[in-house]
Amino acid sequence: MVITEGFIGLILGGVSSLLLSLIAYFLKLLVQDIRDLKKEQMNLRELCIWLKAEQGQL
């Protein structure tokens, strides 16, 4: 009985470890996407400011 309980615990530990690793991986991707969106937003903001300045000159 002790061997099967230990084996079940080992399996559950492995599965929970795998699930936590997957969650951490997807959170890392999410954070990277948010950083990329912030960079794109800054580029778009600079472009809008430049376009408004050009429009004012015309």
N, CA, C, O and CB atoms as a CASP TS submission, in Angstrom:
PFRMAT TS
TARGET T0000
AUTHOR 0000-0000-0000
METHOD Language model
MODEL 1
PARENT N/A
ATOM      1  N   MET     1       0.810  -1.200   0.000  1.00  0.00           N
ATOM      2  CA  MET     1       0.000   0.000   0.000  1.00  0.00           C
ATOM      3  C   MET     1       0.855   1.266   0.000  1.00  0.00           C
ATOM      4  O   MET     1       0.506   2.248  -0.655  1.00  0.00           O
ATOM      5  CB  MET     1      -0.923  -0.003   1.196  1.00  0.00           C
ATOM      6  N   VAL     2       1.952   1.251   0.716  1.00  0.00           N
ATOM      7  CA  VAL     2       2.797   2.438   0.817  1.00  0.00           C
ATOM      8  C   VAL     2       3.419   2.756  -0.532  1.00  0.00           C
ATOM      9  O   VAL     2       3.576   3.923  -0.893  1.00  0.00           O
ATOM     10  CB  VAL     2       3.893   2.238   1.878  1.00  0.00           C
ATOM     11  N   ILE     3       3.773   1.713  -1.276  1.00  0.00           N
ATOM     12  CA  ILE     3       4.402   1.928  -2.580  1.00  0.00           C
ATOM     13  C   ILE     3       3.414   2.579  -3.538  1.00  0.00           C
ATOM     14  O   ILE     3       3.802   3.489  -4.270  1.00  0.00           O
ATOM     15  CB  ILE     3       4.919   0.595  -3.166  1.00  0.00           C
ATOM     16  N   THR     4       2.155   2.152  -3.565  1.00  0.00           N
ATOM     17  CA  THR     4       1.178   2.740  -4.479  1.00  0.00           C
ATOM     18  C   THR     4       0.850   4.168  -4.080  1.00  0.00           C
ATOM     19  O   THR     4       0.653   5.012  -4.954  1.00  0.00           O
ATOM     20  CB  THR     4      -0.096   1.900  -4.512  1.00  0.00           C
ATOM     21  N   GLU     5       0.785   4.469  -2.774  1.00  0.00           N
ATOM     22  CA  GLU     5       0.523   5.836  -2.347  1.00  0.00           C
ATOM     23  C   GLU     5       1.674   6.757  -2.748  1.00  0.00           C
ATOM     24  O   GLU     5       1.444   7.891  -3.169  1.00  0.00           O
ATOM     25  CB  GLU     5       0.302   5.889  -0.830  1.00  0.00           C
ATOM     26  N   GLY     6       2.882   6.283  -2.622  1.00  0.00           N
ATOM     27  CA  GLY     6       4.032   7.069  -3.043  1.00  0.00           C
ATOM     28  C   GLY     6       4.056   7.277  -4.540  1.00  0.00           C
ATOM     29  O   GLY     6       4.425   8.348  -5.022  1.00  0.00           O
ATOM     30  N   PHE     7       3.657   6.240  -5.284  1.00  0.00           N
ATOM     31  CA  PHE     7       3.618   6.343  -6.741  1.00  0.00           C
ATOM     32  C   PHE     7       2.556   7.332  -7.186  1.00  0.00           C
ATOM     33  O   PHE     7       2.777   8.112  -8.112  1.00  0.00           O
ATOM     34  CB  PHE     7       3.357   4.976  -7.370  1.00  0.00           C
ATOM     35  N   ILE     8       1.399   7.302  -6.529  1.00  0.00           N
ATOM     36  CA  ILE     8       0.330   8.253  -6.854  1.00  0.00           C
ATOM     37  C   ILE     8       0.779   9.674  -6.531  1.00  0.00           C
ATOM     38  O   ILE     8       0.518  10.601  -7.297  1.00  0.00           O
ATOM     39  CB  ILE     8      -0.970   7.908  -6.080  1.00  0.00           C
ATOM     40  N   GLY     9       1.444   9.840  -5.416  1.00  0.00           N
ATOM     41  CA  GLY     9       1.964  11.153  -5.055  1.00  0.00           C
ATOM     42  C   GLY     9       2.990  11.644  -6.051  1.00  0.00           C
ATOM     43  O   GLY     9       3.023  12.831  -6.378  1.00  0.00           O
ATOM     44  N   LEU    10       3.828  10.745  -6.537  1.00  0.00           N
ATOM     45  CA  LEU    10       4.827  11.105  -7.541  1.00  0.00           C
ATOM     46  C   LEU    10       4.164  11.542  -8.841  1.00  0.00           C
ATOM     47  O   LEU    10       4.582  12.522  -9.458  1.00  0.00           O
ATOM     48  CB  LEU    10       5.769   9.929  -7.801  1.00  0.00           C
ATOM     49  N   ILE    11       3.147  10.824  -9.250  1.00  0.00           N
ATOM     50  CA  ILE    11       2.428  11.173 -10.484  1.00  0.00           C
ATOM     51  C   ILE    11       1.735  12.523 -10.331  1.00  0.00           C
ATOM     52  O   ILE    11       1.827  13.374 -11.215  1.00  0.00           O
ATOM     53  CB  ILE    11       1.392  10.079 -10.843  1.00  0.00           C
ATOM     54  N   LEU    12       1.039  12.722  -9.206  1.00  0.00           N
ATOM     55  CA  LEU    12       0.350  13.995  -8.980  1.00  0.00           C
ATOM     56  C   LEU    12       1.339  15.152  -8.906  1.00  0.00           C
ATOM     57  O   LEU    12       1.052  16.240  -9.405  1.00  0.00           O
ATOM     58  CB  LEU    12      -0.477  13.932  -7.693  1.00  0.00           C
ATOM     59  N   GLY    13       2.480  14.936  -8.300  1.00  0.00           N
ATOM     60  CA  GLY    13       3.508  15.970  -8.243  1.00  0.00           C
ATOM     61  C   GLY    13       4.042  16.314  -9.619  1.00  0.00           C
ATOM     62  O   GLY    13       4.266  17.483  -9.933  1.00  0.00           O
ATOM     63  N   GLY    14       4.245  15.292 -10.439  1.00  0.00           N
ATOM     64  CA  GLY    14       4.724  15.538 -11.797  1.00  0.00           C
ATOM     65  C   GLY    14       3.714  16.282 -12.642  1.00  0.00           C
ATOM     66  O   GLY    14       4.066  17.188 -13.398  1.00  0.00           O
ATOM     67  N   VAL    15       2.447  15.893 -12.510  1.00  0.00           N
ATOM     68  CA  VAL    15       1.392  16.567 -13.277  1.00  0.00           C
ATOM     69  C   VAL    15       1.242  18.013 -12.844  1.00  0.00           C
ATOM     70  O   VAL    15       1.111  18.899 -13.689  1.00  0.00           O
ATOM     71  CB  VAL    15       0.058  15.835 -13.116  1.00  0.00           C
ATOM     72  N   SER    16       1.260  18.269 -11.546  1.00  0.00           N
ATOM     73  CA  SER    16       1.134  19.649 -11.064  1.00  0.00           C
ATOM     74  C   SER    16       2.348  20.474 -11.483  1.00  0.00           C
ATOM     75  O   SER    16       2.208  21.654 -11.807  1.00  0.00           O
ATOM     76  CB  SER    16       0.975  19.675  -9.527  1.00  0.00           C
ATOM     77  N   SER    17       3.514  19.881 -11.481  1.00  0.00           N
ATOM     78  CA  SER    17       4.709  20.588 -11.925  1.00  0.00           C
ATOM     79  C   SER    17       4.614  20.940 -13.403  1.00  0.00           C
ATOM     80  O   SER    17       4.979  22.043 -13.810  1.00  0.00           O
ATOM     81  CB  SER    17       5.958  19.746 -11.662  1.00  0.00           C
ATOM     82  N   LEU    18       4.126  20.007 -14.199  1.00  0.00           N
ATOM     83  CA  LEU    18       3.950  20.260 -15.630  1.00  0.00           C
ATOM     84  C   LEU    18       2.948  21.380 -15.869  1.00  0.00           C
ATOM     85  O   LEU    18       3.183  22.253 -16.705  1.00  0.00           O
ATOM     86  CB  LEU    18       3.493  18.987 -16.347  1.00  0.00           C
ATOM     87  N   LEU    19       1.838  21.366 -15.148  1.00  0.00           N
ATOM     88  CA  LEU    19       0.823  22.409 -15.313  1.00  0.00           C
ATOM     89  C   LEU    19       1.352  23.775 -14.889  1.00  0.00           C
ATOM     90  O   LEU    19       1.086  24.778 -15.551  1.00  0.00           O
ATOM     91  CB  LEU    19      -0.429  22.063 -14.506  1.00  0.00           C
ATOM     92  N   LEU    20       2.095  23.817 -13.797  1.00  0.00           N
ATOM     93  CA  LEU    20       2.678  25.092 -13.372  1.00  0.00           C
ATOM     94  C   LEU    20       3.693  25.613 -14.384  1.00  0.00           C
ATOM     95  O   LEU    20       3.793  26.821 -14.601  1.00  0.00           O
ATOM     96  CB  LEU    20       3.341  24.940 -12.006  1.00  0.00           C
ATOM     97  N   SER    21       4.439  24.713 -14.995  1.00  0.00           N
ATOM     98  CA  SER    21       5.400  25.124 -16.020  1.00  0.00           C
ATOM     99  C   SER    21       4.687  25.693 -17.231  1.00  0.00           C
ATOM    100  O   SER    21       5.139  26.684 -17.804  1.00  0.00           O
ATOM    101  CB  SER    21       6.282  23.946 -16.436  1.00  0.00           C
ATOM    102  N   LEU    22       3.585  25.087 -17.630  1.00  0.00           N
ATOM    103  CA  LEU    22       2.809  25.601 -18.764  1.00  0.00           C
ATOM    104  C   LEU    22       2.228  26.972 -18.456  1.00  0.00           C
ATOM    105  O   LEU    22       2.244  27.861 -19.307  1.00  0.00           O
ATOM    106  CB  LEU    22       1.684  24.627 -19.128  1.00  0.00           C
ATOM    107  N   ILE    23       1.717  27.147 -17.250  1.00  0.00           N
ATOM    108  CA  ILE    23       1.169  28.440 -16.863  1.00  0.00           C
ATOM    109  C   ILE    23       2.255  29.511 -16.877  1.00  0.00           C
ATOM    110  O   ILE    23       2.024  30.620 -17.359  1.00  0.00           O
ATOM    111  CB  ILE    23       0.523  28.355 -15.475  1.00  0.00           C
ATOM    112  N   ALA    24       3.433  29.190 -16.354  1.00  0.00           N
ATOM    113  CA  ALA    24       4.541  30.145 -16.337  1.00  0.00           C
ATOM    114  C   ALA    24       4.967  30.502 -17.761  1.00  0.00           C
ATOM    115  O   ALA    24       5.280  31.660 -18.039  1.00  0.00           O
ATOM    116  CB  ALA    24       5.736  29.571 -15.549  1.00  0.00           C
ATOM    117  N   TYR    25       4.983  29.527 -18.660  1.00  0.00           N
ATOM    118  CA  TYR    25       5.370  29.777 -20.047  1.00  0.00           C
ATOM    119  C   TYR    25       4.387  30.729 -20.721  1.00  0.00           C
ATOM    120  O   TYR    25       4.796  31.676 -21.393  1.00  0.00           O
ATOM    121  CB  TYR    25       5.451  28.457 -20.828  1.00  0.00           C
ATOM    122  N   PHE    26       3.083  30.476 -20.541  1.00  0.00           N
ATOM    123  CA  PHE    26       2.095  31.338 -21.181  1.00  0.00           C
ATOM    124  C   PHE    26       2.063  32.729 -20.553  1.00  0.00           C
ATOM    125  O   PHE    26       1.804  33.711 -21.249  1.00  0.00           O
ATOM    126  CB  PHE    26       0.717  30.702 -21.099  1.00  0.00           C
ATOM    127  N   LEU    27       2.321  32.827 -19.255  1.00  0.00           N
ATOM    128  CA  LEU    27       2.418  34.149 -18.635  1.00  0.00           C
ATOM    129  C   LEU    27       3.615  34.922 -19.178  1.00  0.00           C
ATOM    130  O   LEU    27       3.538  36.137 -19.366  1.00  0.00           O
ATOM    131  CB  LEU    27       2.523  34.018 -17.112  1.00  0.00           C
ATOM    132  N   LYS    28       4.713  34.225 -19.429  1.00  0.00           N
ATOM    133  CA  LYS    28       5.889  34.872 -20.011  1.00  0.00           C
ATOM    134  C   LYS    28       5.569  35.411 -21.398  1.00  0.00           C
ATOM    135  O   LYS    28       5.964  36.524 -21.745  1.00  0.00           O
ATOM    136  CB  LYS    28       7.070  33.890 -20.081  1.00  0.00           C
ATOM    137  N   LEU    29       4.850  34.615 -22.194  1.00  0.00           N
ATOM    138  CA  LEU    29       4.448  35.078 -23.517  1.00  0.00           C
ATOM    139  C   LEU    29       3.518  36.277 -23.433  1.00  0.00           C
ATOM    140  O   LEU    29       3.628  37.210 -24.228  1.00  0.00           O
ATOM    141  CB  LEU    29       3.775  33.954 -24.285  1.00  0.00           C
ATOM    142  N   LEU    30       2.609  36.255 -22.478  1.00  0.00           N
ATOM    143  CA  LEU    30       1.678  37.361 -22.304  1.00  0.00           C
ATOM    144  C   LEU    30       2.410  38.646 -21.934  1.00  0.00           C
ATOM    145  O   LEU    30       2.108  39.711 -22.474  1.00  0.00           O
ATOM    146  CB  LEU    30       0.645  37.020 -21.236  1.00  0.00           C
ATOM    147  N   VAL    31       3.368  38.553 -21.021  1.00  0.00           N
ATOM    148  CA  VAL    31       4.140  39.726 -20.616  1.00  0.00           C
ATOM    149  C   VAL    31       4.943  40.262 -21.802  1.00  0.00           C
ATOM    150  O   VAL    31       5.034  41.475 -21.990  1.00  0.00           O
ATOM    151  CB  VAL    31       5.081  39.379 -19.436  1.00  0.00           C
ATOM    152  N   GLN    32       5.523  39.367 -22.601  1.00  0.00           N
ATOM    153  CA  GLN    32       6.294  39.800 -23.768  1.00  0.00           C
ATOM    154  C   GLN    32       5.394  40.503 -24.779  1.00  0.00           C
ATOM    155  O   GLN    32       5.797  41.506 -25.368  1.00  0.00           O
ATOM    156  CB  GLN    32       6.994  38.599 -24.428  1.00  0.00           C
ATOM    157  N   ASP    33       4.181  39.993 -24.989  1.00  0.00           N
ATOM    158  CA  ASP    33       3.245  40.633 -25.911  1.00  0.00           C
ATOM    159  C   ASP    33       2.847  42.016 -25.414  1.00  0.00           C
ATOM    160  O   ASP    33       2.719  42.946 -26.210  1.00  0.00           O
ATOM    161  CB  ASP    33       1.999  39.764 -26.098  1.00  0.00           C
ATOM    162  N   ILE    34       2.650  42.161 -24.113  1.00  0.00           N
ATOM    163  CA  ILE    34       2.297  43.465 -23.555  1.00  0.00           C
ATOM    164  C   ILE    34       3.436  44.452 -23.752  1.00  0.00           C
ATOM    165  O   ILE    34       3.202  45.617 -24.074  1.00  0.00           O
ATOM    166  CB  ILE    34       1.951  43.342 -22.061  1.00  0.00           C
ATOM    167  N   ARG    35       4.665  43.996 -23.563  1.00  0.00           N
ATOM    168  CA  ARG    35       5.822  44.877 -23.783  1.00  0.00           C
ATOM    169  C   ARG    35       5.910  45.298 -25.246  1.00  0.00           C
ATOM    170  O   ARG    35       6.188  46.460 -25.542  1.00  0.00           O
ATOM    171  CB  ARG    35       7.128  44.176 -23.356  1.00  0.00           C
ATOM    172  N   ASP    36       5.678  44.366 -26.155  1.00  0.00           N
ATOM    173  CA  ASP    36       5.706  44.688 -27.579  1.00  0.00           C
ATOM    174  C   ASP    36       4.609  45.680 -27.944  1.00  0.00           C
ATOM    175  O   ASP    36       4.832  46.584 -28.749  1.00  0.00           O
ATOM    176  CB  ASP    36       5.561  43.418 -28.413  1.00  0.00           C
ATOM    177  N   LEU    37       3.423  45.516 -27.355  1.00  0.00           N
ATOM    178  CA  LEU    37       2.322  46.446 -27.618  1.00  0.00           C
ATOM    179  C   LEU    37       2.658  47.844 -27.114  1.00  0.00           C
ATOM    180  O   LEU    37       2.313  48.833 -27.761  1.00  0.00           O
ATOM    181  CB  LEU    37       1.028  45.948 -26.961  1.00  0.00           C
ATOM    182  N   LYS    38       3.328  47.937 -25.966  1.00  0.00           N
ATOM    183  CA  LYS    38       3.716  49.245 -25.446  1.00  0.00           C
ATOM    184  C   LYS    38       4.708  49.923 -26.380  1.00  0.00           C
ATOM    185  O   LYS    38       4.627  51.130 -26.606  1.00  0.00           O
ATOM    186  CB  LYS    38       4.318  49.109 -24.043  1.00  0.00           C
ATOM    187  N   LYS    39       5.645  49.149 -26.923  1.00  0.00           N
ATOM    188  CA  LYS    39       6.611  49.714 -27.871  1.00  0.00           C
ATOM    189  C   LYS    39       5.910  50.196 -29.135  1.00  0.00           C
ATOM    190  O   LYS    39       6.218  51.274 -29.644  1.00  0.00           O
ATOM    191  CB  LYS    39       7.689  48.675 -28.229  1.00  0.00           C
ATOM    192  N   GLU    40       4.974  49.410 -29.640  1.00  0.00           N
ATOM    193  CA  GLU    40       4.230  49.803 -30.837  1.00  0.00           C
ATOM    194  C   GLU    40       3.378  51.042 -30.569  1.00  0.00           C
ATOM    195  O   GLU    40       3.238  51.901 -31.439  1.00  0.00           O
ATOM    196  CB  GLU    40       3.344  48.647 -31.320  1.00  0.00           C
ATOM    197  N   GLN    41       2.813  51.134 -29.373  1.00  0.00           N
ATOM    198  CA  GLN    41       2.018  52.296 -29.019  1.00  0.00           C
ATOM    199  C   GLN    41       2.888  53.555 -28.996  1.00  0.00           C
ATOM    200  O   GLN    41       2.468  54.615 -29.459  1.00  0.00           O
ATOM    201  CB  GLN    41       1.339  52.085 -27.657  1.00  0.00           C
ATOM    202  N   MET    42       4.095  53.432 -28.457  1.00  0.00           N
ATOM    203  CA  MET    42       4.994  54.590 -28.429  1.00  0.00           C
ATOM    204  C   MET    42       5.368  55.027 -29.846  1.00  0.00           C
ATOM    205  O   MET    42       5.425  56.222 -30.136  1.00  0.00           O
ATOM    206  CB  MET    42       6.266  54.262 -27.623  1.00  0.00           C
ATOM    207  N   ASN    43       5.623  54.049 -30.731  1.00  0.00           N
ATOM    208  CA  ASN    43       5.942  54.387 -32.115  1.00  0.00           C
ATOM    209  C   ASN    43       4.756  55.070 -32.791  1.00  0.00           C
ATOM    210  O   ASN    43       4.934  56.032 -33.539  1.00  0.00           O
ATOM    211  CB  ASN    43       6.345  53.127 -32.896  1.00  0.00           C
ATOM    212  N   LEU    44       3.560  54.579 -32.531  1.00  0.00           N
ATOM    213  CA  LEU    44       2.364  55.176 -33.121  1.00  0.00           C
ATOM    214  C   LEU    44       2.133  56.580 -32.579  1.00  0.00           C
ATOM    215  O   LEU    44       1.730  57.478 -33.318  1.00  0.00           O
ATOM    216  CB  LEU    44       1.138  54.298 -32.850  1.00  0.00           C
ATOM    217  N   ARG    45       2.388  56.768 -31.286  1.00  0.00           N
ATOM    218  CA  ARG    45       2.228  58.093 -30.687  1.00  0.00           C
ATOM    219  C   ARG    45       3.202  59.086 -31.328  1.00  0.00           C
ATOM    220  O   ARG    45       2.819  60.210 -31.655  1.00  0.00           O
ATOM    221  CB  ARG    45       2.453  58.028 -29.154  1.00  0.00           C
ATOM    222  N   GLU    46       4.454  58.674 -31.506  1.00  0.00           N
ATOM    223  CA  GLU    46       5.439  59.553 -32.135  1.00  0.00           C
ATOM    224  C   GLU    46       5.049  59.884 -33.567  1.00  0.00           C
ATOM    225  O   GLU    46       5.224  61.017 -34.015  1.00  0.00           O
ATOM    226  CB  GLU    46       6.822  58.907 -32.109  1.00  0.00           C
ATOM    227  N   LEU    47       4.521  58.901 -34.284  1.00  0.00           N
ATOM    228  CA  LEU    47       4.088  59.133 -35.664  1.00  0.00           C
ATOM    229  C   LEU    47       2.922  60.114 -35.711  1.00  0.00           C
ATOM    230  O   LEU    47       2.876  60.975 -36.590  1.00  0.00           O
ATOM    231  CB  LEU    47       3.691  57.809 -36.333  1.00  0.00           C
ATOM    232  N   CYS    48       1.985  59.997 -34.782  1.00  0.00           N
ATOM    233  CA  CYS    48       0.851  60.926 -34.754  1.00  0.00           C
ATOM    234  C   CYS    48       1.309  62.345 -34.453  1.00  0.00           C
ATOM    235  O   CYS    48       0.823  63.302 -35.055  1.00  0.00           O
ATOM    236  CB  CYS    48      -0.181  60.479 -33.716  1.00  0.00           C
ATOM    237  N   ILE    49       2.237  62.478 -33.526  1.00  0.00           N
ATOM    238  CA  ILE    49       2.762  63.811 -33.205  1.00  0.00           C
ATOM    239  C   ILE    49       3.448  64.402 -34.425  1.00  0.00           C
ATOM    240  O   ILE    49       3.278  65.582 -34.732  1.00  0.00           O
ATOM    241  CB  ILE    49       3.748  63.748 -32.011  1.00  0.00           C
ATOM    242  N   TRP    50       4.221  63.580 -35.117  1.00  0.00           N
ATOM    243  CA  TRP    50       4.915  64.076 -36.324  1.00  0.00           C
ATOM    244  C   TRP    50       3.925  64.447 -37.412  1.00  0.00           C
ATOM    245  O   TRP    50       4.107  65.459 -38.089  1.00  0.00           O
ATOM    246  CB  TRP    50       5.899  63.020 -36.859  1.00  0.00           C
ATOM    247  N   LEU    51       2.878  63.649 -37.595  1.00  0.00           N
ATOM    248  CA  LEU    51       1.877  63.958 -38.615  1.00  0.00           C
ATOM    249  C   LEU    51       1.108  65.230 -38.283  1.00  0.00           C
ATOM    250  O   LEU    51       0.796  66.013 -39.181  1.00  0.00           O
ATOM    251  CB  LEU    51       0.908  62.795 -38.770  1.00  0.00           C
ATOM    252  N   LYS    52       0.801  65.445 -37.018  1.00  0.00           N
ATOM    253  CA  LYS    52       0.114  66.683 -36.630  1.00  0.00           C
ATOM    254  C   LYS    52       1.001  67.894 -36.893  1.00  0.00           C
ATOM    255  O   LYS    52       0.512  68.936 -37.329  1.00  0.00           O
ATOM    256  CB  LYS    52      -0.292  66.637 -35.142  1.00  0.00           C
ATOM    257  N   ALA    53       2.300  67.767 -36.633  1.00  0.00           N
ATOM    258  CA  ALA    53       3.230  68.863 -36.901  1.00  0.00           C
ATOM    259  C   ALA    53       3.322  69.134 -38.395  1.00  0.00           C
ATOM    260  O   ALA    53       3.362  70.291 -38.813  1.00  0.00           O
ATOM    261  CB  ALA    53       4.621  68.544 -36.335  1.00  0.00           C
ATOM    262  N   GLU    54       3.355  68.081 -39.201  1.00  0.00           N
ATOM    263  CA  GLU    54       3.397  68.268 -40.666  1.00  0.00           C
ATOM    264  C   GLU    54       2.102  68.892 -41.163  1.00  0.00           C
ATOM    265  O   GLU    54       2.131  69.746 -42.049  1.00  0.00           O
ATOM    266  CB  GLU    54       3.643  66.919 -41.386  1.00  0.00           C
ATOM    267  N   GLN    55       0.986  68.489 -40.619  1.00  0.00           N
ATOM    268  CA  GLN    55      -0.288  69.044 -41.040  1.00  0.00           C
ATOM    269  C   GLN    55      -0.369  70.516 -40.662  1.00  0.00           C
ATOM    270  O   GLN    55      -0.929  71.318 -41.410  1.00  0.00           O
ATOM    271  CB  GLN    55      -1.451  68.264 -40.416  1.00  0.00           C
ATOM    272  N   GLY    56       0.179  70.874 -39.520  1.00  0.00           N
ATOM    273  CA  GLY    56       0.182  72.269 -39.110  1.00  0.00           C
ATOM    274  C   GLY    56       1.022  73.134 -40.025  1.00  0.00           C
ATOM    275  O   GLY    56       0.711  74.308 -40.230  1.00  0.00           O
ATOM    276  N   GLN    57       2.097  72.562 -40.585  1.00  0.00           N
ATOM    277  CA  GLN    57       2.956  73.318 -41.494  1.00  0.00           C
ATOM    278  C   GLN    57       2.300  73.526 -42.840  1.00  0.00           C
ATOM    279  O   GLN    57       2.572  74.514 -43.522  1.00  0.00           O
ATOM    280  CB  GLN    57       4.280  72.614 -41.676  1.00  0.00           C
ATOM    281  N   LEU    58       1.430  72.593 -43.232  1.00  0.00           N
ATOM    282  CA  LEU    58       0.736  72.731 -44.513  1.00  0.00           C
ATOM    283  C   LEU    58      -0.367  73.741 -44.389  1.00  0.00           C
ATOM    284  O   LEU    58      -1.075  74.005 -45.360  1.00  0.00           O
ATOM    285  CB  LEU    58       0.174  71.391 -44.990  1.00  0.00           C
TER
END
